[in-house]
Structure formats: structure tokens, C-alpha cells
Amino acid sequence: MRSIDLHVDVTEAAGLGEPADVALTVTLPDDVGTDPVVCFAKPGGGYARGYYTEDLPGPANGAQADWHAARGWIFVSVDPLGVGDSSQHDSERLSYTPVVAANQAAESEVLQRLAEGTLVDGLGAIGSPLKIGIGQSMGGCMTVLQQGRHHGYDGIGVLGYSAVHTHPPTAPGTPPIVMPWVPRDTMPSDGVFTNGPALAELDAAAAVDADAGTGAGVSPMAWGFHYDDIDPAIVQRDLGDFPARGGDLPPWASATIPATFAMWCLAPGAVAPEAASIRSPVLVALGARDVVGDPRGEARAYEAARSVDLFICPRMGHMHNFAGTRELFWRRIETWADWVRAARD
């Protein structure tokens, strides 16, 4: 198994009028077959591609990229524009269109290099892989949008994101999180909010009580992000300054977020047109505590999909790859990909 880091120029695709590039890590198996799975994975807001490539702390061991590569997949972890090691821009300009177009261009370049046998020395040409797109949280939003607009994947896994309405939960008996809803045709600075105050304006009472085992004072999102078996020190490390990261940045985190994109993807119906146009199989997968209010209602968003599978992983919060049950989650993605191959063939 080996990994290579790439930077792909996406200046033309992004259309921002300035240089732009997307950073990716390609994790390759020791033995690449003639028709492998090529999986493109995008992280959630406040996180970078290290969410997939790092062995994250928690009750279990292993990185998702390595786990799938050990089973023959080519796993491509992506930093979208304004995230991690990708180019930084005025975050308000990073709305749906430039971010999704840049992801599509970068991933197309990887597929082209695979088809030509030029991605890495010693790897032959791979012209017809099974193409899977997965994304966690905001990355799930990106994956839905990309598939709905470009239809480049044979199937998509939407992990901890709702195509109906994504909303972070809080512990029972604590105040709810009230997010601002920003219509997708406006910039956050326009001040066009269709719901309550921004997260930063929440009263301190919204922080989850420490007695609930959630790490009070860290974030009101802690209860939904991490299950009870996650060490509070790990929760603190992950969410101590979430989402506006600063200071000692964890290796899985991003110091920056594409602000407009992040705000738009939380409004109800934020990806409705694209979700409804997806024709490929869809896997909706989430933790027992997650940001999807009505998991069994998600299928209605994907009106044209050939199939919609649902998996709710036990003992798992929204940040799936920290969980003690992470391997069960990854195995469900793997078995679903087998079905996608059957449907394609």
C-alpha cells in the first residue's frame, strides 16, 4: 500500500479569475486489479482530507483510506477549494458552482491519468474502474451536487448529510441549535437569513452539560458529533475550537471553511434539484446520532435514483471515522459498492 499527494490546477474550471488548485491524496493498494473501485471522498466542514487518511483517535484503529485500499480500492481523499491544502480564496466567493466545478475537474484529471497509466510509476492503465463518490457532512452535500450536475459516478454514498434538511442535534434536555438559513442565491454578508441567529450568537446555556459526558464548553454539537465511548479528551481535541479552527490544528482538521458553501448546505431543500436528478444508486449512511432528522424519509429526495439504501450505524456519532464501530460503517460502504458494480454491469 502506498499514498501519493497531488495538486491539480483547476483555475479554468473554478472560474474565480485567480489561480486555483485542489489537493488530493491517492491511496493505492498493493495489487490493483483491472477493474478496481476508484472512490473519491470529501470531508465535512472544519475537516480536511486527513479525516480519511489519518488513523483517527477513538476506541478503534485504522484509517478509512487504508482500510479500503487493503481491499483493492483506489481511494482518493479530496480537499475542496478553501479547505486544507487546496488553494485559499475569499471564502464568501466559494459558493456551490466554483467548489463543485473544481472538484469535478480535479477528479476527472485523476481518472484521466489512471486511464493513461501516468498517475504513478508502475501502475498500468485503468480505463474502466467502478467510480464511487462519498462525502461526509458538507462533503456529502458536495457529492450530491456534483452527481446531480455532472453524473460522473456509478454510485454515491451520502454520509451524515440530509438532502432534505441537515440539522445538528443536541443532548436531550438541552437547548436546540438554531442555525441561520441562507438562501442559495445570496452571500452570507447580504444578511438575508430566513431563520434565527448564527451559531456564534447562541447563549452559553446551549453548551451541553458536562454530566452528560459530552464535553461542555467545547461545542453544543459535541453530543451529536461523538458517541459516549469517545474519550472527552478526544472530543476536546476535535471540537475545542470548531468550526473556526486555530492554534494547534489536529491533523484531520482544516483551518478554513468555504463559508458560503457551508451556510447554503444547511438550509432546508438546499440540494433538492440536484438530489432529485441523480439516477445512480445512492447509499444514505449515518450514525445513531447524526444530523439527519428523518433518515427513512431521505429516499424521497432521490426521485430518479435506481436504488436508495439506508444504513444507521450503532454507537456512532456524526463524526463516523472516530467511532468504535467505524469498520462496520466502512464494510457497509464496501458491500453497497458491490451492489453498484452489479447494477452497472
C-alpha positions as CSV (number, residue, x, y, z in Angstrom):
1,M,0.0,0.0,0.0
2,R,1.3,3.5,-0.8
3,S,0.0,7.0,-0.9
4,I,0.8,10.0,-3.2
5,D,-0.2,13.6,-2.8
6,L,-1.3,15.6,-5.8
7,H,-2.1,19.2,-6.5
8,V,-4.3,19.6,-9.6
9,D,-4.7,23.0,-11.3
10,V,-8.4,23.9,-11.6
11,T,-8.1,27.6,-12.4
12,E,-10.3,27.4,-15.5
13,A,-13.0,25.2,-14.0
14,A,-13.3,27.2,-10.8
15,G,-13.8,30.5,-12.8
16,L,-12.7,32.7,-9.9
17,G,-10.4,34.9,-12.0
18,E,-7.3,33.8,-10.0
19,P,-5.2,30.6,-9.8
20,A,-6.9,27.7,-8.1
21,D,-5.8,24.1,-7.3
22,V,-7.2,21.1,-5.5
23,A,-5.1,18.9,-3.2
24,L,-5.7,15.2,-3.1
25,T,-4.2,12.1,-1.6
26,V,-4.4,8.9,-3.6
27,T,-4.1,5.7,-1.5
28,L,-3.2,2.7,-3.7
29,P,-3.5,-1.0,-2.9
30,D,-0.5,-3.3,-3.3
31,D,-2.4,-5.2,-6.1
32,V,-4.6,-3.1,-8.4
33,G,-6.9,-5.2,-10.5
34,T,-8.1,-4.4,-14.0
35,D,-11.5,-3.0,-12.8
36,P,-11.0,-1.6,-9.3
37,V,-13.1,0.7,-7.3
38,V,-11.9,4.3,-7.5
39,C,-13.5,6.2,-4.6
40,F,-13.4,10.0,-4.3
41,A,-14.0,11.1,-0.7
42,K,-14.7,14.6,0.5
43,P,-14.7,15.7,4.2
44,G,-17.1,17.8,6.2
45,G,-16.9,21.4,7.2
46,G,-14.0,22.1,9.5
47,Y,-12.2,18.9,8.4
48,A,-9.7,18.1,5.7
49,R,-8.7,15.0,3.8
50,G,-6.9,13.8,6.9
51,Y,-10.3,12.8,8.1
52,Y,-9.9,9.8,5.7
53,T,-6.2,9.3,5.6
54,E,-5.4,9.6,9.3
55,D,-5.9,6.8,11.9
56,L,-8.2,9.0,14.0
57,P,-8.2,8.6,17.8
58,G,-11.0,6.6,19.3
59,P,-12.0,3.2,20.6
60,A,-11.0,1.5,17.2
61,N,-8.0,1.7,15.0
62,G,-7.4,2.4,11.3
63,A,-7.8,5.0,8.6
64,Q,-10.6,4.6,6.1
65,A,-8.4,5.2,3.1
66,D,-6.0,2.4,4.2
67,W,-8.9,0.1,5.0
68,H,-10.4,0.3,1.6
69,A,-7.1,0.2,-0.2
70,A,-6.2,-3.0,1.7
71,R,-9.3,-4.5,-0.1
72,G,-8.2,-3.4,-3.5
73,W,-9.7,0.1,-3.8
74,I,-8.0,3.2,-5.1
75,F,-9.1,5.7,-2.5
76,V,-8.8,9.4,-3.4
77,S,-9.2,11.9,-0.5
78,V,-10.0,15.4,-1.6
79,D,-9.5,18.9,-0.1
80,P,-12.1,21.1,-1.9
81,L,-11.3,24.7,-2.6
82,G,-10.8,26.7,0.6
83,V,-10.1,23.5,2.6
84,G,-6.9,22.1,4.0
85,D,-4.0,22.2,1.4
86,S,-6.1,23.4,-1.5
87,S,-5.9,27.0,-2.7
88,Q,-7.5,29.6,-0.4
89,H,-9.8,32.3,-1.7
90,D,-12.3,34.8,-0.4
91,S,-14.5,32.3,1.4
92,E,-17.6,34.2,0.5
93,R,-17.0,33.6,-3.2
94,L,-16.8,29.8,-2.6
95,S,-20.4,29.0,-3.4
96,Y,-21.7,25.8,-4.9
97,T,-20.6,26.4,-8.6
98,P,-16.9,27.0,-8.2
99,V,-16.4,24.4,-5.5
100,V,-18.3,21.7,-7.3
101,A,-16.7,22.5,-10.7
102,A,-13.2,22.4,-9.2
103,N,-13.9,19.0,-7.5
104,Q,-15.2,17.7,-10.8
105,A,-12.1,18.9,-12.8
106,A,-9.6,17.6,-10.2
107,E,-11.2,14.2,-10.1
108,S,-11.5,14.0,-13.9
109,E,-7.8,14.6,-14.1
110,V,-7.1,11.7,-11.7
111,L,-9.3,9.4,-13.8
112,Q,-7.5,10.6,-17.0
113,R,-4.1,9.9,-15.5
114,L,-5.3,6.4,-14.4
115,A,-6.6,5.7,-17.9
116,E,-3.3,6.8,-19.4
117,G,-1.2,4.9,-16.8
118,T,0.5,8.1,-15.8
119,L,-0.7,8.6,-12.3
120,V,2.2,6.8,-10.6
121,D,5.2,4.7,-11.8
122,G,4.5,1.1,-12.1
123,L,0.7,1.4,-12.3
124,G,-0.8,0.3,-15.6
125,A,-3.6,1.9,-17.4
126,I,-7.0,1.6,-15.7
127,G,-9.7,2.7,-18.2
128,S,-13.0,1.4,-16.7
129,P,-13.0,1.5,-12.9
130,L,-16.1,1.5,-10.8
131,K,-16.4,5.2,-9.8
132,I,-17.8,5.9,-6.4
133,G,-18.2,9.3,-4.7
134,I,-18.7,9.6,-1.0
135,G,-18.8,12.6,1.3
136,Q,-19.3,13.2,5.0
137,S,-21.4,16.1,6.2
138,M,-20.6,19.1,3.9
139,G,-18.7,16.7,1.7
140,G,-21.9,14.8,1.3
141,C,-23.6,18.0,0.1
142,M,-20.7,18.4,-2.4
143,T,-21.1,14.8,-3.6
144,V,-24.9,15.2,-4.2
145,L,-24.4,18.4,-6.1
146,Q,-21.6,17.0,-8.2
147,Q,-23.5,13.9,-9.1
148,G,-26.7,15.8,-9.8
149,R,-24.9,18.2,-12.2
150,H,-22.2,16.0,-13.8
151,H,-23.4,12.4,-13.3
152,G,-19.8,11.1,-13.2
153,Y,-20.1,8.5,-10.5
154,D,-21.5,5.0,-10.8
155,G,-23.0,5.5,-7.3
156,I,-22.7,7.9,-4.4
157,G,-22.5,7.5,-0.6
158,V,-24.1,10.4,1.3
159,L,-22.6,10.1,4.8
160,G,-24.1,12.1,7.6
161,Y,-25.8,14.7,5.3
162,S,-29.5,15.2,4.6
163,A,-30.8,16.0,1.2
164,V,-34.0,17.2,2.9
165,H,-32.6,19.3,5.9
166,T,-29.3,18.8,7.7
167,H,-29.6,19.9,11.3
168,P,-27.2,19.1,14.2
169,P,-28.8,17.6,17.3
170,T,-28.1,18.4,20.9
171,A,-28.4,16.2,24.0
172,P,-31.9,15.6,25.4
173,G,-33.0,18.3,27.7
174,T,-30.6,20.9,26.4
175,P,-31.4,23.9,24.1
176,P,-31.5,23.2,20.4
177,I,-29.0,24.7,18.0
178,V,-30.7,27.3,15.8
179,M,-28.8,27.7,12.6
180,P,-29.3,30.6,10.1
181,W,-30.8,29.6,6.8
182,V,-29.1,31.3,4.0
183,P,-30.8,31.0,0.6
184,R,-28.5,29.5,-2.0
185,D,-28.6,32.6,-4.3
186,T,-27.3,35.0,-1.6
187,M,-24.0,35.6,0.1
188,P,-23.8,35.4,3.9
189,S,-22.8,39.1,4.0
190,D,-26.0,40.1,2.3
191,G,-27.7,39.4,5.7
192,V,-30.6,37.5,4.1
193,F,-31.3,35.0,6.8
194,T,-34.6,33.1,6.9
195,N,-34.2,31.7,10.4
196,G,-32.7,32.5,13.8
197,P,-29.2,33.7,15.0
198,A,-25.9,32.3,13.9
199,L,-24.2,29.6,15.9
200,A,-21.7,32.1,17.3
201,E,-24.6,34.1,18.8
202,L,-26.0,31.2,20.8
203,D,-26.2,31.7,24.5
204,A,-23.7,29.8,26.6
205,A,-26.6,27.8,28.0
206,A,-26.8,25.9,24.7
207,A,-23.5,24.2,25.6
208,V,-24.1,20.6,26.6
209,D,-23.9,19.7,30.3
210,A,-20.6,18.1,31.2
211,D,-22.5,15.5,33.3
212,A,-24.0,14.2,30.0
213,G,-20.5,13.1,29.0
214,T,-20.3,15.5,26.1
215,G,-17.6,18.0,26.9
216,A,-19.5,21.1,28.0
217,G,-17.8,24.3,26.9
218,V,-16.5,22.7,23.7
219,S,-19.4,22.9,21.4
220,P,-23.2,22.4,21.6
221,M,-22.6,20.0,18.7
222,A,-20.4,17.6,20.8
223,W,-23.2,15.2,21.8
224,G,-24.3,14.6,18.2
225,F,-20.7,14.5,16.8
226,H,-19.2,11.9,19.2
227,Y,-20.8,8.9,20.9
228,D,-20.4,8.3,24.6
229,D,-17.5,5.9,24.3
230,I,-15.3,8.6,22.8
231,D,-12.7,9.9,25.4
232,P,-13.6,13.5,26.4
233,A,-10.0,14.5,25.7
234,I,-10.6,13.4,22.1
235,V,-13.8,15.4,21.9
236,Q,-11.9,18.5,23.3
237,R,-9.1,18.0,20.7
238,D,-11.6,17.7,17.9
239,L,-14.1,20.4,18.9
240,G,-12.3,22.8,21.2
241,D,-12.3,25.5,18.5
242,F,-14.7,24.1,16.0
243,P,-15.6,25.2,13.4
244,A,-13.2,28.2,13.1
245,R,-10.1,26.2,13.7
246,G,-7.0,27.9,15.0
247,G,-3.9,27.3,17.1
248,D,-2.8,23.7,17.3
249,L,-4.6,22.2,14.3
250,P,-5.4,18.5,14.5
251,P,-4.1,16.5,11.5
252,W,-7.6,15.7,10.4
253,A,-8.8,19.3,10.5
254,S,-8.9,22.3,8.2
255,A,-8.2,25.8,9.4
256,T,-10.6,27.2,6.8
257,I,-14.1,26.6,5.5
258,P,-15.7,27.7,2.2
259,A,-18.2,29.9,4.1
260,T,-20.9,30.4,1.6
261,F,-21.0,26.8,0.6
262,A,-21.1,25.8,4.3
263,M,-24.0,28.1,5.0
264,W,-26.1,27.2,2.0
265,C,-25.9,23.5,2.6
266,L,-27.7,23.7,5.9
267,A,-30.9,25.3,4.6
268,P,-33.9,23.0,4.0
269,G,-34.0,21.8,0.4
270,A,-30.6,23.2,-0.2
271,V,-29.7,20.4,-2.8
272,A,-33.2,19.4,-3.8
273,P,-32.9,19.9,-7.6
274,E,-29.6,18.0,-7.8
275,A,-30.7,15.2,-5.5
276,A,-33.9,14.7,-7.5
277,S,-31.9,14.4,-10.7
278,I,-29.5,11.7,-9.5
279,R,-30.0,8.5,-11.5
280,S,-27.3,6.3,-9.9
281,P,-27.7,4.1,-6.8
282,V,-27.4,6.1,-3.6
283,L,-26.3,5.0,-0.1
284,V,-27.6,7.1,2.8
285,A,-25.4,6.2,5.8
286,L,-25.2,7.8,9.2
287,G,-24.5,7.3,12.8
288,A,-27.1,6.5,15.6
289,R,-26.6,10.2,16.5
290,D,-26.4,12.3,13.4
291,V,-27.7,15.4,11.6
292,V,-30.5,13.7,9.6
293,G,-33.8,14.2,11.3
294,D,-35.8,11.6,9.4
295,P,-33.5,9.0,7.9
296,R,-36.2,6.9,6.4
297,G,-37.6,10.0,4.6
298,E,-34.3,10.6,2.7
299,A,-35.3,8.3,-0.2
300,R,-37.9,10.8,-1.3
301,A,-35.2,13.3,-2.1
302,Y,-33.7,11.0,-4.7
303,E,-36.7,10.7,-7.1
304,A,-34.8,9.4,-10.1
305,A,-32.2,7.1,-8.3
306,R,-32.1,3.5,-9.4
307,S,-32.0,2.5,-5.7
308,V,-31.6,4.2,-2.3
309,D,-30.1,2.2,0.6
310,L,-30.2,3.3,4.2
311,F,-27.7,2.3,6.9
312,I,-27.7,3.6,10.5
313,C,-24.6,2.5,12.3
314,P,-24.9,1.8,16.0
315,R,-22.8,3.5,18.7
316,M,-21.7,6.2,16.3
317,G,-22.0,10.0,16.2
318,H,-21.8,12.3,13.2
319,M,-18.0,12.0,13.0
320,H,-18.1,8.5,11.8
321,N,-14.4,7.8,11.5
322,F,-13.7,8.4,15.2
323,A,-16.3,5.8,16.3
324,G,-15.6,2.4,17.8
325,T,-17.9,0.9,15.1
326,R,-16.1,2.6,12.2
327,E,-15.1,-0.6,10.5
328,L,-18.8,-1.7,10.4
329,F,-19.6,1.6,8.7
330,W,-16.8,1.1,6.1
331,R,-17.9,-2.5,5.5
332,R,-21.4,-1.4,4.7
333,I,-20.0,1.1,2.1
334,E,-17.9,-1.8,0.6
335,T,-20.9,-4.2,0.3
336,W,-23.0,-1.4,-1.2
337,A,-20.3,-0.8,-3.8
338,D,-20.6,-4.5,-4.8
339,W,-24.2,-3.8,-5.5
340,V,-23.3,-0.7,-7.5
341,R,-21.0,-2.8,-9.6
342,A,-23.8,-5.4,-10.2
343,A,-26.2,-2.6,-11.2
344,R,-23.6,-1.1,-13.6
345,D,-22.8,-4.4,-15.2
